[in-house]
């Protein structure tokens, strides 16, 4: 029924027109609470000069992230904790955002998915690993969602996300290949 606004019903519509709903008092919202949700898809595919197993082992370990992810300053995860389904950690990005992260899918050497949340923004990223001649292909798919005032930053992150992920994955491939050459 809604709050009593102290006014009569909205006027009837004229011929071929919709009724004016009447003024809505400040702080009165639609049943959906007026929340704006914006989702932006991200995708990138890169070929790396290492096996799918080597890429998977390196990329799914959050402790390695600051080394290859350009937007990341640090990761808080126990030093002796091996990657596993349900693993949780906190990251600090170069712009000061500190999302809570969690591994939500882990199929050794094939698929790894993470989900991160921070205030009104959430993001999911899935990496698929496929062995190919001379290395592997890593396909990254994900979404960035923003609610309310966080919709705009989520769209901005989504717009930049595909290119940034591709560049970061190529950097990771160089690091893994270099460590294999050195070891």
C-alpha atoms as a printed R data frame, in Angstrom:
    type eleno elety resid chain resno      x       y       z
1   ATOM     1    CA   UNK     A     1  0.000   0.000   0.000
2   ATOM     2    CA   UNK     A     2  2.848   2.396   0.668
3   ATOM     3    CA   UNK     A     3  3.176   5.383   2.968
4   ATOM     4    CA   UNK     A     4  0.388   7.934   3.343
5   ATOM     5    CA   UNK     A     5  1.780  11.002   1.625
6   ATOM     6    CA   UNK     A     6 -1.184  13.181   2.563
7   ATOM     7    CA   UNK     A     7 -2.262  13.648  -1.046
8   ATOM     8    CA   UNK     A     8 -5.052  12.231  -3.073
9   ATOM     9    CA   UNK     A     9 -4.659   9.631  -5.781
10  ATOM    10    CA   UNK     A    10 -2.797  10.464  -8.975
11  ATOM    11    CA   UNK     A    11 -4.922  12.062 -11.674
12  ATOM    12    CA   UNK     A    12 -6.491   9.832 -14.287
13  ATOM    13    CA   UNK     A    13 -4.765   9.664 -17.618
14  ATOM    14    CA   UNK     A    14 -6.016  11.658 -20.529
15  ATOM    15    CA   UNK     A    15 -6.889   9.910 -23.755
16  ATOM    16    CA   UNK     A    16 -3.917   7.864 -25.001
17  ATOM    17    CA   UNK     A    17 -1.681   8.941 -22.132
18  ATOM    18    CA   UNK     A    18 -0.396   7.354 -18.948
19  ATOM    19    CA   UNK     A    19 -1.381   8.563 -15.517
20  ATOM    20    CA   UNK     A    20  1.103  10.781 -13.734
21  ATOM    21    CA   UNK     A    21  2.126   8.818 -10.656
22  ATOM    22    CA   UNK     A    22  2.256  11.905  -8.500
23  ATOM    23    CA   UNK     A    23  5.319  13.218  -6.737
24  ATOM    24    CA   UNK     A    24  7.243  10.674  -4.719
25  ATOM    25    CA   UNK     A    25  8.397  12.013  -1.390
26  ATOM    26    CA   UNK     A    26 12.152  12.089  -0.805
27  ATOM    27    CA   UNK     A    27 13.504   8.760   0.558
28  ATOM    28    CA   UNK     A    28 10.520   6.791  -0.741
29  ATOM    29    CA   UNK     A    29 11.752   4.168  -3.160
30  ATOM    30    CA   UNK     A    30 10.383   1.606  -5.506
31  ATOM    31    CA   UNK     A    31  9.991  -1.985  -4.221
32  ATOM    32    CA   UNK     A    32 13.388  -2.837  -5.736
33  ATOM    33    CA   UNK     A    33 14.860  -0.182  -3.404
34  ATOM    34    CA   UNK     A    34 16.023   1.808  -6.415
35  ATOM    35    CA   UNK     A    35 19.323  -0.040  -6.475
36  ATOM    36    CA   UNK     A    36 21.159   0.272  -9.762
37  ATOM    37    CA   UNK     A    37 23.134  -2.816 -10.741
38  ATOM    38    CA   UNK     A    38 25.597  -2.608 -13.587
39  ATOM    39    CA   UNK     A    39 27.489  -5.619 -14.909
40  ATOM    40    CA   UNK     A    40 30.392  -5.504 -17.317
41  ATOM    41    CA   UNK     A    41 31.878  -8.637 -18.934
42  ATOM    42    CA   UNK     A    42 35.618  -9.024 -19.341
43  ATOM    43    CA   UNK     A    43 37.489 -11.511 -21.485
44  ATOM    44    CA   UNK     A    44 41.033 -12.178 -22.666
45  ATOM    45    CA   UNK     A    45 42.912 -15.084 -24.242
46  ATOM    46    CA   UNK     A    46 46.685 -15.381 -24.259
47  ATOM    47    CA   UNK     A    47 49.194 -18.036 -25.265
48  ATOM    48    CA   UNK     A    48 52.021 -18.644 -22.815
49  ATOM    49    CA   UNK     A    49 55.352 -20.407 -23.451
50  ATOM    50    CA   UNK     A    50 54.799 -22.809 -20.502
51  ATOM    51    CA   UNK     A    51 52.634 -25.865 -19.826
52  ATOM    52    CA   UNK     A    52 49.092 -25.543 -18.538
53  ATOM    53    CA   UNK     A    53 50.235 -27.206 -15.307
54  ATOM    54    CA   UNK     A    54 53.029 -24.652 -14.744
55  ATOM    55    CA   UNK     A    55 50.732 -21.717 -15.558
56  ATOM    56    CA   UNK     A    56 47.968 -23.082 -13.316
57  ATOM    57    CA   UNK     A    57 50.290 -23.669 -10.342
58  ATOM    58    CA   UNK     A    58 51.682 -20.141 -10.570
59  ATOM    59    CA   UNK     A    59 48.504 -18.204 -11.374
60  ATOM    60    CA   UNK     A    60 46.188 -19.819  -8.801
61  ATOM    61    CA   UNK     A    61 48.545 -19.050  -5.904
62  ATOM    62    CA   UNK     A    62 47.568 -15.637  -4.465
63  ATOM    63    CA   UNK     A    63 51.067 -15.160  -3.011
64  ATOM    64    CA   UNK     A    64 52.398 -14.741  -6.573
65  ATOM    65    CA   UNK     A    65 49.878 -12.063  -7.535
66  ATOM    66    CA   UNK     A    66 51.859  -8.905  -6.674
67  ATOM    67    CA   UNK     A    67 54.674 -10.160  -8.916
68  ATOM    68    CA   UNK     A    68 52.566 -10.297 -12.083
69  ATOM    69    CA   UNK     A    69 49.362  -8.296 -11.494
70  ATOM    70    CA   UNK     A    70 50.080  -4.659 -12.313
71  ATOM    71    CA   UNK     A    71 47.284  -3.187 -10.168
72  ATOM    72    CA   UNK     A    72 48.294  -5.041  -7.008
73  ATOM    73    CA   UNK     A    73 50.551  -3.860  -4.176
74  ATOM    74    CA   UNK     A    74 50.180  -6.717  -1.706
75  ATOM    75    CA   UNK     A    75 48.310  -9.870  -0.719
76  ATOM    76    CA   UNK     A    76 47.487 -11.075   2.791
77  ATOM    77    CA   UNK     A    77 47.454 -14.902   2.847
78  ATOM    78    CA   UNK     A    78 49.287 -17.287   5.186
79  ATOM    79    CA   UNK     A    79 52.735 -18.037   3.775
80  ATOM    80    CA   UNK     A    80 52.428 -21.799   4.207
81  ATOM    81    CA   UNK     A    81 48.852 -22.133   2.871
82  ATOM    82    CA   UNK     A    82 48.608 -24.037  -0.396
83  ATOM    83    CA   UNK     A    83 45.950 -22.990  -2.939
84  ATOM    84    CA   UNK     A    84 42.644 -24.795  -2.311
85  ATOM    85    CA   UNK     A    85 38.927 -24.471  -2.928
86  ATOM    86    CA   UNK     A    86 37.534 -21.914  -0.503
87  ATOM    87    CA   UNK     A    87 40.901 -20.251   0.058
88  ATOM    88    CA   UNK     A    88 40.364 -16.641   1.149
89  ATOM    89    CA   UNK     A    89 42.742 -13.688   1.110
90  ATOM    90    CA   UNK     A    90 42.779  -9.904   1.033
91  ATOM    91    CA   UNK     A    91 44.498  -7.813  -1.601
92  ATOM    92    CA   UNK     A    92 45.599  -4.181  -1.577
93  ATOM    93    CA   UNK     A    93 45.501  -2.502  -4.974
94  ATOM    94    CA   UNK     A    94 47.588   0.442  -6.141
95  ATOM    95    CA   UNK     A    95 44.548   2.742  -5.688
96  ATOM    96    CA   UNK     A    96 43.955   1.548  -2.100
97  ATOM    97    CA   UNK     A    97 41.024  -0.791  -2.725
98  ATOM    98    CA   UNK     A    98 41.163  -3.838  -0.399
99  ATOM    99    CA   UNK     A    99 38.859  -6.542  -1.753
100 ATOM   100    CA   UNK     A   100 38.124  -9.803   0.037
101 ATOM   101    CA   UNK     A   101 38.946 -12.631  -2.384
102 ATOM   102    CA   UNK     A   102 37.988 -16.304  -2.452
103 ATOM   103    CA   UNK     A   103 38.732 -19.283  -4.704
104 ATOM   104    CA   UNK     A   104 35.326 -20.596  -5.784
105 ATOM   105    CA   UNK     A   105 36.375 -23.221  -8.354
106 ATOM   106    CA   UNK     A   106 39.549 -25.285  -8.561
107 ATOM   107    CA   UNK     A   107 40.025 -28.065 -11.116
108 ATOM   108    CA   UNK     A   108 43.783 -28.792 -11.167
109 ATOM   109    CA   UNK     A   109 45.535 -27.668 -14.309
110 ATOM   110    CA   UNK     A   110 42.212 -26.855 -16.074
111 ATOM   111    CA   UNK     A   111 40.032 -24.229 -14.323
112 ATOM   112    CA   UNK     A   112 40.412 -21.746 -11.490
113 ATOM   113    CA   UNK     A   113 37.823 -19.146 -10.419
114 ATOM   114    CA   UNK     A   114 38.059 -16.334  -7.907
115 ATOM   115    CA   UNK     A   115 35.437 -13.958  -6.572
116 ATOM   116    CA   UNK     A   116 36.255 -10.624  -5.016
117 ATOM   117    CA   UNK     A   117 34.049  -8.133  -3.175
118 ATOM   118    CA   UNK     A   118 34.652  -4.628  -1.921
119 ATOM   119    CA   UNK     A   119 31.885  -2.296  -0.806
120 ATOM   120    CA   UNK     A   120 29.352  -2.161  -3.677
121 ATOM   121    CA   UNK     A   121 31.617  -3.848  -6.231
122 ATOM   122    CA   UNK     A   122 32.040  -7.551  -6.899
123 ATOM   123    CA   UNK     A   123 34.053  -9.319  -9.564
124 ATOM   124    CA   UNK     A   124 34.443 -12.892 -10.730
125 ATOM   125    CA   UNK     A   125 37.309 -14.164 -12.861
126 ATOM   126    CA   UNK     A   126 37.675 -17.659 -14.309
127 ATOM   127    CA   UNK     A   127 40.900 -18.872 -15.913
128 ATOM   128    CA   UNK     A   128 40.747 -21.863 -18.286
129 ATOM   129    CA   UNK     A   129 44.058 -23.613 -19.042
130 ATOM   130    CA   UNK     A   130 44.558 -25.584 -22.287
131 ATOM   131    CA   UNK     A   131 47.816 -27.224 -23.401
132 ATOM   132    CA   UNK     A   132 48.802 -26.268 -26.952
133 ATOM   133    CA   UNK     A   133 51.923 -26.891 -29.023
134 ATOM   134    CA   UNK     A   134 54.782 -24.943 -27.449
135 ATOM   135    CA   UNK     A   135 52.927 -23.981 -24.267
136 ATOM   136    CA   UNK     A   136 49.375 -23.310 -23.172
137 ATOM   137    CA   UNK     A   137 46.409 -21.075 -23.820
138 ATOM   138    CA   UNK     A   138 44.856 -19.242 -20.893
139 ATOM   139    CA   UNK     A   139 41.347 -17.923 -21.424
140 ATOM   140    CA   UNK     A   140 40.114 -15.445 -18.842
141 ATOM   141    CA   UNK     A   141 36.402 -14.676 -18.514
142 ATOM   142    CA   UNK     A   142 34.710 -12.651 -15.848
143 ATOM   143    CA   UNK     A   143 32.329  -9.959 -14.769
144 ATOM   144    CA   UNK     A   144 32.534  -6.796 -12.733
145 ATOM   145    CA   UNK     A   145 29.333  -5.683 -11.000
146 ATOM   146    CA   UNK     A   146 28.555  -2.463  -9.218
147 ATOM   147    CA   UNK     A   147 25.563  -1.522  -7.074
148 ATOM   148    CA   UNK     A   148 24.249   1.990  -6.578
149 ATOM   149    CA   UNK     A   149 27.003   4.593  -6.502
150 ATOM   150    CA   UNK     A   150 29.531   1.814  -7.165
151 ATOM   151    CA   UNK     A   151 28.082   1.128 -10.638
152 ATOM   152    CA   UNK     A   152 30.270   3.789 -12.278
153 ATOM   153    CA   UNK     A   153 33.612   2.525 -10.893
154 ATOM   154    CA   UNK     A   154 32.572  -1.042 -11.790
155 ATOM   155    CA   UNK     A   155 31.921  -0.049 -15.411
156 ATOM   156    CA   UNK     A   156 35.282   1.757 -15.556
157 ATOM   157    CA   UNK     A   157 37.062  -1.301 -14.155
158 ATOM   158    CA   UNK     A   158 35.247  -3.510 -16.646
159 ATOM   159    CA   UNK     A   159 36.212  -1.301 -19.575
160 ATOM   160    CA   UNK     A   160 39.893  -1.541 -18.662
161 ATOM   161    CA   UNK     A   161 39.751  -5.117 -17.387
162 ATOM   162    CA   UNK     A   162 40.141  -7.164 -20.572
163 ATOM   163    CA   UNK     A   163 43.288  -5.389 -21.763
164 ATOM   164    CA   UNK     A   164 44.798  -5.314 -18.256
165 ATOM   165    CA   UNK     A   165 44.183  -9.030 -17.684
166 ATOM   166    CA   UNK     A   166 45.752  -9.925 -21.035
167 ATOM   167    CA   UNK     A   167 48.849  -7.833 -20.264
168 ATOM   168    CA   UNK     A   168 49.144  -9.262 -16.747
169 ATOM   169    CA   UNK     A   169 48.810 -12.869 -17.991
170 ATOM   170    CA   UNK     A   170 51.523 -12.290 -20.625
171 ATOM   171    CA   UNK     A   171 53.778 -10.889 -17.868
172 ATOM   172    CA   UNK     A   172 53.055 -13.976 -15.725
173 ATOM   173    CA   UNK     A   173 54.014 -16.205 -18.667
174 ATOM   174    CA   UNK     A   174 57.382 -14.434 -18.989
175 ATOM   175    CA   UNK     A   175 58.015 -14.780 -15.237
176 ATOM   176    CA   UNK     A   176 57.154 -18.508 -15.237
177 ATOM   177    CA   UNK     A   177 59.298 -19.168 -18.326
178 ATOM   178    CA   UNK     A   178 62.221 -17.227 -16.819
179 ATOM   179    CA   UNK     A   179 61.992 -19.163 -13.530
180 ATOM   180    CA   UNK     A   180 62.019 -22.453 -15.440
181 ATOM   181    CA   UNK     A   181 65.101 -21.315 -17.379
182 ATOM   182    CA   UNK     A   182 66.861 -20.275 -14.146
183 ATOM   183    CA   UNK     A   183 65.883 -23.409 -12.192
